[in-house]
Amino acid sequence: MTAINWAALNAAAKAASEQAYAPYSQFPVGVAVQAESGNIYYGCNVENASYGATVCAERNAIAAAVVAGERKLSALLVYTPQRNLTPPCGMCRQVIAEFFQPDAPITSSNHLGEQQSWNVQLLIPDAFTPMYLAASAKINKDS
C-alpha cells in the first residue's frame, strides 16, 4: 500500500472547498481521498434549494474515485474553512464504510492548520457493510 500523502490530500481538499456550492449553509467543504493505488480524488459539497438533493463533499470525492475505477480507498481528509473541525455526517459515514477498511484514517483540517483524526470504526461502529448482505443471501439459500 502507498504511504498516505497528507500534504497533498490537504491541498486538494482545500482547493475543492473553494469550489463548493454552498449558498444556503455558507459552509463550504472540500474532501480528498487517497486510493490504495496512491491516486488522489477530490470533491466539494453541492447544495440545492431542495435540501435533500444536496450532495456532501465526501460522497462526491468517493464517487470521483469510483468513476476512475478505484474501489479500495485508504485515507480521507475533510477541509473546512471553519473554526470547528468537522467530521463526516452520518450518511457520508455509511458511504465511507463501503470503500474504506475499519482502521482507515479519516482526518479533518481547517484554515488554522488544526487537525483531528479518527478511523472508520470509531466514526461508524458496527457499520452496515456488504458482509451483511452476503450473510443474508446465505441464510435465504439455506432456508
Secondary structure, DSSP 4 states (H G I P E B T S, - for coil): -PPP-HHHHHHHHHHHHTT-B-TTT----EEEEEETTS-EEEEE-B--SSGGG-B-HHHHHHHHHHHTT---EEEEEEEESSSS--PPPHHHHHHHHHHB-TT-EEEEEETTS-EEEEEHHHHSTT---HHHHHHHHHHHHH-
